[in-house]
Amino acid sequence: MHYELPRLYDTSARPAGALTRARYAPAPMQAPQDQQPASAWSTQTRRIQQVQQQKPGMPVPVVLGWILAVLLGFALLVVLSLLFLLYVLGGADPAAWILQAILAAFSLLVIVGVIVLADRWDPQPLPLLLCAVLWGAAVAAGTAYIVNSLIMILAYSAVGDESIAMGIGAVLGAPFVEETMKGLGLVVLFLLGRRYFNGPLDGLVYGALIGEGFAFTENITYYGDAWNNGQVGGIASSVVIRGVIGIFGHAIYTSLTGVIMGLVARKWGTLPGVLIFLVATWPGMFLHFAWNGSATLFPSLGALLIMLIAEFALSALWLGLIAVLVFDESRLTRVRLGEYANMGWLTHEEVTMLGTWKGRREGRAWARSIGALPAMKRFIKEAAALAATRQRLLADGASPRAITHERDLLGRLTSNRSALLTRA
């Protein structure tokens, strides 16, 4: 059965030189040793011997992700402690700082909720998601705070005007420094969890979490300044501008970097996916520059209304992009699982069940009726991982590690399938 091959997934364009031909040799698809039995949900009549499902060990990227998450958690405690200390030493009320942190956390929770919904098709490992948030909140925000302060000090030394120096730091320095630091977090996660970072949707998920982690820490400082300058009225206006109108701002900027890296990695492999970082931050920098520039140069009420309309339009486009990428991810799953079905690992009815939202719902409902829902959930999850692994094999070439991972997933696919057939 032909499942089409959208050009977006085509990895056949390769360098033809003698040195690169072997590196990019296509990865042959592994064939099953025995013919797979018919689908349980298409016939529900075949019985085979139950295969015990062995619980796999924790993958190395997940272990390293937990270690990094713990280190980044300590880094965030240090950053927040320093910000709190500076706030109190400035003569402000410590209770007000707690309130500002709670208000900043509200925006973070909204973004996390959106990303959880976007990441349902092939969920990313929890420790890597935590690393994304913590990198943005600790490493990116802490470094940007120091570098941006240095830029404003240098600008003040050059021009001698505090307002101009702050404008230079906000409009020219901040977009470059902040998007670069957030983008470096994407590079770290890409290299650490390449097994899971397989396409533009994955890049959007990690990028949005890094961006909103950054916004969490940054918003605390902005809310603190607004409180000191205008008490309740000042912090209210700051929350409206940063926590409502611009709530998706940093998430959008960094997610665009992740989308570009994911697209390139899916089509051309790991090394190009890393190198494209050098230019992948540019769209986010441009949008960041436009936001900061309009807020700094045009602080009037009319300009605020224009910013409101523009930000709402940009947010709507971003949410639409998420929907498109989720659909694209499901289509890629069907394409790659269709190849395994043609080799005999699955039936084509199962590809429809595993590769569509409707099919997944029906599959879970059927498995629930026979008391095999856990096996069905594993079947769906590991089938999506198998499709992503196949795409990575085509993009990166037939590396032994990836082939071993594919073989392991095929073994688990067969075990899950057998368990379901036995219970049917």
Phi, psi and chi 1 to 4 in degrees:
 res  aa     phi    psi   chi1   chi2   chi3   chi4
   1 MET       -  135.2 -177.0  177.5  -67.3      -
   2 HIS   -92.6  124.0 -176.8   52.6      -      -
   3 TYR  -103.9   11.7  -81.2   84.1      -      -
   4 GLU    67.1  164.1  -58.5 -178.9   -5.7      -
   5 LEU  -139.5   85.3 -176.5   62.0      -      -
   6 PRO   -53.1  143.3  -24.7   33.7      -      -
   7 ARG   -59.5  -25.4  -67.0 -176.4   63.1 -175.8
   8 LEU   -63.1  -26.3 -170.9   61.2      -      -
   9 TYR   -99.0   -3.2  -45.5  140.1      -      -
  10 ASP   -72.1  123.2 -174.1   10.1      -      -
  11 THR  -116.0   19.2   60.3      -      -      -
  12 SER   -78.5  -18.3   59.7      -      -      -
  13 ALA   -76.2  105.5      -      -      -      -
  14 ARG  -129.9  153.2  -67.4  -62.6 -178.8 -157.0
  15 PRO   -59.5  141.4  -21.1   31.7      -      -
  16 ALA  -105.5    8.7      -      -      -      -
  17 GLY   -70.9  164.4      -      -      -      -
  18 ALA   -64.3  -32.6      -      -      -      -
  19 LEU   -79.5  -23.1  -64.6  176.8      -      -
  20 THR  -105.8  -13.2   57.0      -      -      -
  21 ARG   -62.5  -44.8 -173.3  178.0  -64.9  111.1
  22 ALA   -69.2  -36.0      -      -      -      -
  23 ARG   -62.3  -36.0  165.2   66.9  179.3   81.2
  24 TYR  -107.2   26.7  -70.2  108.2      -      -
  25 ALA   -62.9  136.2      -      -      -      -
  26 PRO   -63.8  146.1   23.1  -32.7      -      -
  27 ALA   -85.1  116.3      -      -      -      -
  28 PRO   -67.2  145.1   25.3  -34.2      -      -
  29 MET   -80.6  134.9  178.4  169.5  -72.9      -
  30 GLN   -74.4  139.2  -56.8  176.6   41.5      -
  31 ALA  -101.7  147.1      -      -      -      -
  32 PRO   -71.3  149.0   26.2  -33.6      -      -
  33 GLN   -72.6  -35.0  -66.1 -179.5   -9.1      -
  34 ASP  -125.1  153.9  -57.9  -47.8      -      -
  35 GLN   -65.5  130.8 -178.0   65.2   33.9      -
  36 GLN   -73.6  141.9  -59.1  -66.0  -57.2      -
  37 PRO   -68.5  164.4   23.2  -32.6      -      -
  38 ALA   -65.3  159.1      -      -      -      -
  39 SER   -65.7  135.1  168.9      -      -      -
  40 ALA   -64.7  -37.0      -      -      -      -
  41 TRP   -86.5   -2.7   32.7   88.7      -      -
  42 SER  -100.9  -29.3   61.7      -      -      -
  43 THR  -121.5  -40.6   65.1      -      -      -
  44 GLN    54.4   32.9  -59.5 -171.2   24.2      -
  45 THR  -123.4  -25.4   57.7      -      -      -
  46 ARG   -78.1  143.9  -58.6  -66.2  -66.4  -88.4
  47 ARG  -125.0  133.9  -62.9  -68.7 -172.3  -88.9
  48 ILE  -133.1  166.9   63.6  173.1      -      -
  49 GLN   -67.2  134.3 -177.0  178.7    2.3      -
  50 GLN   -68.2  134.7 -176.7  175.1    5.8      -
  51 VAL  -103.6  124.8  178.4      -      -      -
  52 GLN   -67.7  131.2  -65.4  -63.1  -30.6      -
  53 GLN   -83.7  113.5  174.8   72.9   20.6      -
  54 GLN   -86.3  129.4  -64.5 -177.9   -7.1      -
  55 LYS   -72.3  117.8 -174.4  176.5 -179.7  179.1
  56 PRO   -69.5  152.7   26.0  -32.9      -      -
  57 GLY   -70.6  165.5      -      -      -      -
  58 MET   -71.2  124.3 -173.6  177.5  -66.0      -
  59 PRO   -60.5  151.1  -20.7   32.2      -      -
  60 VAL   -57.7  -44.2  173.8      -      -      -
  61 PRO   -59.2  -33.2  -23.5   34.1      -      -
  62 VAL   -70.7  -41.4  174.6      -      -      -
  63 VAL   -61.0  -48.1  174.7      -      -      -
  64 LEU   -63.4  -34.3  -64.8  177.1      -      -
  65 GLY   -62.7  -41.6      -      -      -      -
  66 TRP   -64.1  -41.1  -80.1  117.3      -      -
  67 ILE   -62.7  -46.2  -65.1  173.3      -      -
  68 LEU   -64.5  -37.4 -179.9   59.7      -      -
  69 ALA   -62.6  -39.4      -      -      -      -
  70 VAL   -64.3  -44.7  171.0      -      -      -
  71 LEU   -63.2  -42.5  -64.1  175.8      -      -
  72 LEU   -68.5  -31.5  -68.9  174.2      -      -
  73 GLY   -62.7  -42.7      -      -      -      -
  74 PHE   -63.9  -39.1  -78.6  117.8      -      -
  75 ALA   -62.3  -39.0      -      -      -      -
  76 LEU   -65.5  -39.8  178.7   59.1      -      -
  77 LEU   -59.5  -39.9  -71.5  176.3      -      -
  78 VAL   -65.0  -45.9  171.3      -      -      -
  79 VAL   -62.7  -47.6  169.9      -      -      -
  80 LEU   -65.7  -36.0  -66.9 -179.4      -      -
  81 SER   -64.7  -41.7  -62.0      -      -      -
  82 LEU   -65.5  -42.3  -70.3  175.0      -      -
  83 LEU   -62.9  -41.6  -69.6  177.2      -      -
  84 PHE   -63.2  -41.7  178.2   76.0      -      -
  85 LEU   -63.9  -44.5 -177.9   61.1      -      -
  86 LEU   -62.6  -37.1  -69.1  173.4      -      -
  87 TYR   -66.0  -44.5 -171.1   77.7      -      -
  88 VAL   -70.5  -40.3  172.8      -      -      -
  89 LEU   -64.3  -23.1  -69.3  177.5      -      -
  90 GLY   -77.5   -0.8      -      -      -      -
  91 GLY    91.6   11.2      -      -      -      -
  92 ALA   -88.0  167.3      -      -      -      -
  93 ASP   -79.0  122.9 -176.7    3.8      -      -
  94 PRO   -60.0  -34.2  -22.9   33.2      -      -
  95 ALA   -63.5  -33.7      -      -      -      -
  96 ALA   -64.6  -35.3      -      -      -      -
  97 TRP   -64.3  -39.9 -168.6   92.0      -      -
  98 ILE   -61.5  -43.1  -57.7  -61.8      -      -
  99 LEU   -61.3  -42.3  172.1   62.8      -      -
 100 GLN   -64.7  -38.0  -66.0  147.2   22.0      -
 101 ALA   -65.4  -38.2      -      -      -      -
 102 ILE   -65.3  -43.5  -66.5  173.6      -      -
 103 LEU   -62.5  -39.6  -68.5  172.7      -      -
 104 ALA   -67.2  -36.2      -      -      -      -
 105 ALA   -66.9  -29.8      -      -      -      -
 106 PHE   -60.7  -45.3  173.6   76.7      -      -
 107 SER   -62.0  -39.8  -60.8      -      -      -
 108 LEU   -61.1  -42.3  175.3   60.6      -      -
 109 LEU   -65.1  -35.7  -69.4  176.7      -      -
 110 VAL   -62.7  -46.6  171.1      -      -      -
 111 ILE   -65.2  -41.7  -61.9  -63.3      -      -
 112 VAL   -59.3  -41.0  168.3      -      -      -
 113 GLY   -61.2  -42.7      -      -      -      -
 114 VAL   -62.6  -43.6  172.4      -      -      -
 115 ILE   -69.5  -35.9  -65.4  -55.3      -      -
 116 VAL   -59.5  -41.8  167.2      -      -      -
 117 LEU   -66.5  -38.6  -67.1  176.0      -      -
 118 ALA   -70.2  -24.8      -      -      -      -
 119 ASP   -98.5   18.0 -164.4   35.4      -      -
 120 ARG   -75.3  -28.1  -71.3 -179.3   59.4 -160.0
 121 TRP   -64.4  -52.2 -176.9  -97.6      -      -
 122 ASP  -137.3   80.9 -175.5   14.6      -      -
 123 PRO   -58.4  140.9  -22.1   33.2      -      -
 124 GLN   -81.6  155.2  -59.1  -60.3  -58.2      -
 125 PRO   -61.4  139.5  -21.7   32.4      -      -
 126 LEU   -56.6  -43.7  176.9   60.4      -      -
 127 PRO   -63.1  -33.5   18.1  -31.1      -      -
 128 LEU   -70.9  -35.1  -62.7 -176.2      -      -
 129 LEU   -66.2  -40.9  -62.6  176.2      -      -
 130 LEU   -63.3  -40.6  -71.5  174.8      -      -
 131 CYS   -60.1  -38.1  -74.5      -      -      -
 132 ALA   -61.9  -49.6      -      -      -      -
 133 VAL   -62.3  -45.6  175.8      -      -      -
 134 LEU   -70.1  -34.3  -65.9  171.7      -      -
 135 TRP   -60.5  -48.2  178.8  -79.2      -      -
 136 GLY   -62.5  -42.8      -      -      -      -
 137 ALA   -75.5  -31.0      -      -      -      -
 138 ALA  -104.7  -65.4      -      -      -      -
 139 VAL   -69.1  -54.4  178.4      -      -      -
 140 ALA   -65.3  -47.7      -      -      -      -
 141 ALA   -67.2  -42.6      -      -      -      -
 142 GLY   -64.8  -45.1      -      -      -      -
 143 THR   -65.7  -43.8  -55.1      -      -      -
 144 ALA   -63.5  -36.7      -      -      -      -
 145 TYR   -60.1  -43.6 -177.2   84.2      -      -
 146 ILE   -69.2  -48.7  -64.2  172.2      -      -
 147 VAL   -66.4  -43.1  175.7      -      -      -
 148 ASN   -62.6  -37.4  -72.9  -20.9      -      -
 149 SER   -64.0  -41.2  -61.5      -      -      -
 150 LEU   -64.1  -39.7  -68.0  175.2      -      -
 151 ILE   -62.3  -44.2  -69.7  175.6      -      -
 152 MET   -67.2  -35.0  -74.8 -171.5  -76.3      -
 153 ILE   -64.7  -43.7  -69.1  172.9      -      -
 154 LEU   -65.4  -39.8  -66.5  174.4      -      -
 155 ALA   -65.3  -39.5      -      -      -      -
 156 TYR   -65.8  -37.6  179.2   76.1      -      -
 157 SER   -63.8  -31.4  -59.9      -      -      -
 158 ALA   -82.7  -40.8      -      -      -      -
 159 VAL  -105.2  -22.9  -59.6      -      -      -
 160 GLY    73.2   13.9      -      -      -      -
 161 ASP  -126.1  122.3 -173.6  -69.0      -      -
 162 GLU   -66.3  -42.0 -176.3  177.3   -4.9      -
 163 SER   -65.2  -40.7   60.8      -      -      -
 164 ILE   -66.3  -40.3  -65.0  178.1      -      -
 165 ALA   -63.2  -41.7      -      -      -      -
 166 MET   -66.1  -37.1  -67.0 -178.4   64.3      -
 167 GLY   -64.6  -41.6      -      -      -      -
 168 ILE   -62.1  -44.0  -68.4  174.3      -      -
 169 GLY   -63.8  -41.4      -      -      -      -
 170 ALA   -74.7  -40.5      -      -      -      -
 171 VAL   -88.4  -41.4  177.8      -      -      -
 172 LEU   -98.9  -42.7  -60.4 -179.7      -      -
 173 GLY   -80.7  -47.9      -      -      -      -
 174 ALA   -59.0  -48.0      -      -      -      -
 175 PRO   -57.7  -43.4  -25.8   35.8      -      -
 176 PHE   -67.8  -49.5  176.0   79.8      -      -
 177 VAL   -65.4  -48.9  173.6      -      -      -
 178 GLU   -68.5  -44.4  -65.2  172.6    8.8      -
 179 GLU   -68.5  -31.7  -63.5  -48.8  -44.0      -
 180 THR   -66.8  -44.8  -60.2      -      -      -
 181 MET   -67.3  -40.1  -69.3  -52.3  -55.1      -
 182 LYS   -67.5  -39.7  -70.1 -174.6  -70.1  178.6
 183 GLY   -64.3  -33.8      -      -      -      -
 184 LEU   -62.0  -32.8  -74.1  174.7      -      -
 185 GLY   -62.6  -37.9      -      -      -      -
 186 LEU   -63.8  -39.8  -81.9  169.2      -      -
 187 VAL   -62.8  -43.5  173.7      -      -      -
 188 VAL   -61.2  -47.1  170.5      -      -      -
 189 LEU   -66.9  -35.1  -70.1  173.0      -      -
 190 PHE   -63.3  -45.3 -179.3   75.0      -      -
 191 LEU   -72.7  -37.6  -64.9  175.0      -      -
 192 LEU   -70.9  -43.7  177.2   64.5      -      -
 193 GLY  -117.9   44.6      -      -      -      -
 194 ARG   -57.0  -30.6  178.3   65.3  179.6   97.0
 195 ARG   -59.0  -28.8  177.0 -174.1  -63.1 -173.6
 196 TYR  -106.6  -21.6  -51.5  101.8      -      -
 197 PHE   -91.0   86.8 -163.1  143.0      -      -
 198 ASN  -115.9   -4.3  -70.2  -57.9      -      -
 199 GLY  -169.8 -176.0      -      -      -      -
 200 PRO   -65.0  -33.3   21.0  -32.5      -      -
 201 LEU   -66.5  -40.5 -178.7   60.7      -      -
 202 ASP   -61.8  -42.9  -57.9  -30.1      -      -
 203 GLY   -62.1  -39.4      -      -      -      -
 204 LEU   -64.7  -41.7 -176.7  143.1      -      -
 205 VAL   -61.5  -51.9  166.0      -      -      -
 206 TYR   -66.2  -41.7  -71.8  125.1      -      -
 207 GLY   -63.8  -42.0      -      -      -      -
 208 ALA   -64.2  -39.8      -      -      -      -
 209 LEU   -69.2  -39.1  -68.5  178.0      -      -
 210 ILE   -62.4  -46.1  -70.2  174.2      -      -
 211 GLY   -61.8  -42.3      -      -      -      -
 212 GLU   -77.0  -27.9 -163.3   53.9   34.4      -
 213 GLY   -61.8  -41.9      -      -      -      -
 214 PHE   -61.6  -45.5  179.4   94.5      -      -
 215 ALA   -62.7  -33.6      -      -      -      -
 216 PHE   -57.8  -51.8  165.4   72.6      -      -
 217 THR   -67.8  -41.5  -57.6      -      -      -
 218 GLU   -64.6  -39.6 -173.2 -177.2   57.1      -
 219 ASN   -63.5  -33.8  -78.0  -14.3      -      -
 220 ILE   -59.5  -43.9  -66.9  176.2      -      -
 221 THR   -68.2  -40.2   62.7      -      -      -
 222 TYR   -67.4  -40.9  -85.6   92.7      -      -
 223 TYR   -65.4  -35.4  -65.8  165.5      -      -
 224 GLY   -63.8  -45.0      -      -      -      -
 225 ASP   -62.5  -41.3  -67.7  -20.3      -      -
 226 ALA   -65.5  -38.2      -      -      -      -
 227 TRP   -64.4  -42.6  174.8  -91.8      -      -
 228 ASN   -66.8  -31.3  -67.4  -25.4      -      -
 229 ASN   -87.6  -33.1  -67.1  -30.1      -      -
 230 GLY  -138.5   12.2      -      -      -      -
 231 GLN    52.9 -132.9  -63.1  -63.9  -44.9      -
 232 VAL   -63.6  -43.6  175.8      -      -      -
 233 GLY   -63.0  -40.3      -      -      -      -
 234 GLY   -65.8  -45.2      -      -      -      -
 235 ILE   -70.5  -31.3 -165.1  172.4      -      -
 236 ALA   -63.9  -46.1      -      -      -      -
 237 SER   -65.4  -37.0   61.7      -      -      -
 238 SER   -66.5  -39.8 -176.3      -      -      -
 239 VAL   -64.8  -39.9  168.5      -      -      -
 240 VAL   -63.1  -45.2  169.4      -      -      -
 241 ILE   -71.1  -47.3  -65.9  174.2      -      -
 242 ARG   -92.1  -34.8  -59.3 -172.3   59.7   82.9
 243 GLY   -94.9  -12.2      -      -      -      -
 244 VAL  -120.1  -62.8  178.6      -      -      -
 245 ILE   -64.3  -47.9  -61.3  176.3      -      -
 246 GLY  -103.8   30.4      -      -      -      -
 247 ILE   -62.5  -34.5 -173.8  171.7      -      -
 248 PHE   -91.0    0.9  -65.8  123.1      -      -
 249 GLY   -52.3  -66.8      -      -      -      -
 250 HIS   -63.9  -33.7  -80.1  -72.8      -      -
 251 ALA   -62.7  -40.9      -      -      -      -
 252 ILE   -67.4  -47.4  -66.9  174.1      -      -
 253 TYR   -55.8  -52.1  -51.5  150.5      -      -
 254 THR   -76.4  -30.3  -44.4      -      -      -
 255 SER   -65.1  -31.2   67.7      -      -      -
 256 LEU   -63.9  -38.0  -67.3 -180.0      -      -
 257 THR   -60.6  -44.3  -57.2      -      -      -
 258 GLY   -65.4  -38.2      -      -      -      -
 259 VAL   -62.1  -44.8  166.9      -      -      -
 260 ILE   -63.9  -45.8  -64.8  170.9      -      -
 261 MET   -61.2  -41.4  -70.0  178.0   63.1      -
 262 GLY   -66.3  -40.5      -      -      -      -
 263 LEU   -61.4  -46.8  -83.4  172.0      -      -
 264 VAL   -66.5  -42.6  171.8      -      -      -
 265 ALA   -64.5  -38.7      -      -      -      -
 266 ARG   -67.4  -33.4 -176.1  169.5   69.8 -177.2
 267 LYS   -92.7  -35.4 -166.5  172.9 -178.9   67.2
 268 TRP  -122.4   -5.8  -69.1  -67.0      -      -
 269 GLY   108.5 -175.7      -      -      -      -
 270 THR   -69.5  -51.5  -60.2      -      -      -
 271 LEU   -59.7  -49.1 -177.9   59.0      -      -
 272 PRO   -60.5  -33.0  -24.6   35.2      -      -
 273 GLY   -63.5  -32.8      -      -      -      -
 274 VAL   -76.5  -45.7  172.5      -      -      -
 275 LEU   -65.5  -30.7  -65.4  178.2      -      -
 276 ILE   -66.8  -14.5 -162.3   62.7      -      -
 277 PHE   -54.9  -30.5  160.7   75.7      -      -
 278 LEU   -60.7  -26.2  -61.7  173.6      -      -
 279 VAL  -120.0  -12.0  -62.8      -      -      -
 280 ALA   -67.0  -20.6      -      -      -      -
 281 THR   -79.9  -12.0   55.8      -      -      -
 282 TRP   -61.3  -46.3  -67.8    0.2      -      -
 283 PRO   -58.7  -42.3  -24.8   35.0      -      -
 284 GLY   -64.6  -39.6      -      -      -      -
 285 MET   -61.4  -41.7  -73.8 -178.6 -174.8      -
 286 PHE   -63.8  -46.9  172.9   76.9      -      -
 287 LEU   -65.1  -38.6  -68.5  176.1      -      -
 288 HIS   -63.8  -43.2 -162.1  163.0      -      -
 289 PHE   -61.3  -42.5  165.2   79.9      -      -
 290 ALA   -64.2  -41.4      -      -      -      -
 291 TRP   -66.4  -52.1  171.8  -96.5      -      -
 292 ASN   -63.5  -38.8  -75.9    8.8      -      -
 293 GLY   -64.5  -44.0      -      -      -      -
 294 SER   -67.7  -37.2   58.6      -      -      -
 295 ALA   -70.2  -31.0      -      -      -      -
 296 THR   -85.7  -43.6  -58.0      -      -      -
 297 LEU   -85.2  -25.2  -59.4  177.2      -      -
 298 PHE  -130.7   75.3  -52.4  104.9      -      -
 299 PRO   -83.4   13.9   31.0  -33.2      -      -
 300 SER   -77.9  169.5   64.0      -      -      -
 301 LEU   -64.8  -40.0  178.6   60.5      -      -
 302 GLY   -61.8  -42.4      -      -      -      -
 303 ALA   -64.9  -35.6      -      -      -      -
 304 LEU   -63.5  -39.5  179.3   61.9      -      -
 305 LEU   -65.8  -40.1  -67.4  175.7      -      -
 306 ILE   -63.5  -42.2  -65.2  175.3      -      -
 307 MET   -61.5  -39.4  -70.7  167.6   57.5      -
 308 LEU   -60.5  -48.0  170.7   65.3      -      -
 309 ILE   -64.2  -44.5  -64.0  172.6      -      -
 310 ALA   -63.7  -41.5      -      -      -      -
 311 GLU   -68.5  -38.8 -169.1   67.7   20.9      -
 312 PHE   -63.9  -40.9  -81.4  177.2      -      -
 313 ALA   -64.0  -42.8      -      -      -      -
 314 LEU   -64.8  -39.6 -177.1   61.5      -      -
 315 SER   -64.8  -40.1  -61.1      -      -      -
 316 ALA   -64.0  -41.1      -      -      -      -
 317 LEU   -63.8  -38.2  -70.2  173.8      -      -
 318 TRP   -66.7  -43.3 -176.4   66.0      -      -
 319 LEU   -64.5  -36.6  -65.7  173.9      -      -
 320 GLY   -64.3  -38.1      -      -      -      -
 321 LEU   -61.4  -40.0  175.0   63.2      -      -
 322 ILE   -59.5  -45.2  -68.1  176.9      -      -
 323 ALA   -61.3  -42.4      -      -      -      -
 324 VAL   -63.4  -42.4  170.3      -      -      -
 325 LEU   -69.6  -33.6  -67.5 -179.1      -      -
 326 VAL   -65.2  -44.2  170.9      -      -      -
 327 PHE   -61.3  -42.2  168.8   78.2      -      -
 328 ASP   -63.2  -38.3  177.8   68.1      -      -
 329 GLU   -64.1  -41.3 -166.3   82.3    3.4      -
 330 SER   -67.3  -36.3   65.9      -      -      -
 331 ARG   -65.7  -42.0 -178.5  176.1   62.5  174.7
 332 LEU   -61.9  -39.4  174.8   60.9      -      -
 333 THR   -59.7  -44.5  -59.7      -      -      -
 334 ARG   -63.7  -41.4  -69.7 -165.9  -61.2  -83.9
 335 VAL   -60.7  -49.5  169.1      -      -      -
 336 ARG   -74.3  -39.8  -67.3  -56.8  173.1 -141.1
 337 LEU   -66.6  -29.5  -69.0 -177.5      -      -
 338 GLY   -60.9  -33.9      -      -      -      -
 339 GLU   -66.8  -39.6  -62.9  172.7   -0.5      -
 340 TYR   -67.5  -35.5  -72.6  106.9      -      -
 341 ALA   -63.9  -39.7      -      -      -      -
 342 ASN   -65.5  -24.0  -71.4  -27.8      -      -
 343 MET   -87.9   -9.0  -69.7  -67.4  -67.7      -
 344 GLY   102.9    4.1      -      -      -      -
 345 TRP   -74.9  -31.6  -72.4  101.0      -      -
 346 LEU  -136.2  167.2  -61.9  161.7      -      -
 347 THR   -94.9  162.9   67.3      -      -      -
 348 HIS   -72.4  -24.9  -67.7  -74.3      -      -
 349 GLU   -64.1  -36.2  -66.4   88.2   -7.8      -
 350 GLU   -70.1  -33.3  -70.7  166.1  -16.3      -
 351 VAL   -62.2  -41.7  172.8      -      -      -
 352 THR   -63.7  -39.2  -59.8      -      -      -
 353 MET   -67.2  -40.5 -169.9  -82.0  -65.9      -
 354 LEU   -83.6  -21.7  -64.8  166.4      -      -
 355 GLY  -111.2   13.7      -      -      -      -
 356 THR  -137.6  151.4   61.8      -      -      -
 357 TRP   -62.7  -42.7  -71.9  107.1      -      -
 358 LYS   -63.1  -43.8  179.5 -178.6  177.9 -178.1
 359 GLY   -63.0  -39.2      -      -      -      -
 360 ARG   -64.2  -42.6  -73.7 -176.7  170.6 -169.6
 361 ARG   -61.2  -45.4  -73.0 -165.8  -59.3  -89.4
 362 GLU   -65.7  -38.9  -67.0  175.8  -11.2      -
 363 GLY   -64.4  -42.8      -      -      -      -
 364 ARG   -66.0  -39.4  -75.8 -167.6  -67.7  -94.7
 365 ALA   -63.6  -42.6      -      -      -      -
 366 TRP   -64.5  -44.2  171.1   79.5      -      -
 367 ALA   -65.0  -35.6      -      -      -      -
 368 ARG   -63.8  -35.8 -171.2 -179.6  -64.5  108.0
 369 SER   -68.5  -22.6   68.4      -      -      -
 370 ILE  -109.3    9.4   62.1  172.3      -      -
 371 GLY    72.6   30.2      -      -      -      -
 372 ALA  -125.5   31.6      -      -      -      -
 373 LEU   -62.2  -41.8 -176.2   58.7      -      -
 374 PRO   -58.4  -41.1  -26.5   36.3      -      -
 375 ALA   -65.2  -38.0      -      -      -      -
 376 MET   -66.4  -40.7  176.2   60.0   75.8      -
 377 LYS   -62.3  -41.5  -72.0 -177.0  176.6  179.5
 378 ARG   -64.5  -40.4  -70.6 -165.6  -57.0  -91.6
 379 PHE   -58.9  -47.2 -166.3   26.2      -      -
 380 ILE   -66.5  -46.8  -68.4  172.6      -      -
 381 LYS   -63.5  -46.6  178.2 -178.9  177.9 -179.7
 382 GLU   -76.2  -24.6  -68.1  169.7   -1.1      -
 383 ALA   -67.6  -40.6      -      -      -      -
 384 ALA   -63.6  -40.3      -      -      -      -
 385 ALA   -65.3  -35.9      -      -      -      -
 386 LEU   -64.7  -42.7  178.3   62.9      -      -
 387 ALA   -62.7  -41.8      -      -      -      -
 388 ALA   -66.3  -37.6      -      -      -      -
 389 THR   -64.9  -39.7  -60.6      -      -      -
 390 ARG   -62.4  -41.9 -178.5   63.2 -169.7  167.5
 391 GLN   -64.0  -38.4 -178.5   67.2   28.5      -
 392 ARG   -67.5  -36.2 -169.1  168.6   71.0 -107.3
 393 LEU   -63.0  -39.0  -85.7  167.5      -      -
 394 LEU   -69.9  -34.6  -66.4  173.5      -      -
 395 ALA   -80.6  -41.0      -      -      -      -
 396 ASP   -95.2  -12.5  -86.7  -26.9      -      -
 397 GLY    93.7  173.1      -      -      -      -
 398 ALA   -83.1   70.8      -      -      -      -
 399 SER   -74.0  141.4   69.5      -      -      -
 400 PRO   -57.1  -39.1  -24.5   34.3      -      -
 401 ARG   -64.1  -43.6 -179.6  178.2  -62.4  179.7
 402 ALA   -68.3  -37.1      -      -      -      -
 403 ILE   -65.6  -40.3  -70.6  177.5      -      -
 404 THR   -62.2  -41.8  -59.6      -      -      -
 405 HIS   -64.1  -40.6 -174.7 -137.7      -      -
 406 GLU   -62.0  -43.3 -179.9 -167.5   36.4      -
 407 ARG   -62.2  -39.7 -174.3 -179.6  -61.9  115.5
 408 ASP   -64.5  -43.5  177.3   58.1      -      -
 409 LEU   -65.5  -37.0  -73.0  172.5      -      -
 410 LEU   -64.8  -38.0  -73.9  170.3      -      -
 411 GLY   -63.8  -42.5      -      -      -      -
 412 ARG   -69.4  -34.9  -77.1 -172.4 -101.0  162.8
 413 LEU   -59.4  -45.3 -179.4   95.6      -      -
 414 THR   -64.4  -40.9  -58.2      -      -      -
 415 SER   -64.6  -46.0  -62.7      -      -      -
 416 ASN   -61.8  -42.3  -69.5  -34.7      -      -
 417 ARG   -63.3  -42.9 -167.9  173.3 -174.0  -84.9
 418 SER   -65.1  -40.2  -60.6      -      -      -
 419 ALA   -62.1  -40.3      -      -      -      -
 420 LEU   -67.5  -41.9  -71.9  166.9      -      -
 421 LEU   -64.9  -36.4  -74.6  165.1      -      -
 422 THR   -66.1  -37.1  -58.0      -      -      -
 423 ARG   -80.4  -11.8  -62.6  -66.3  -64.0  -87.7
 424 ALA   -68.5      -      -      -      -      -
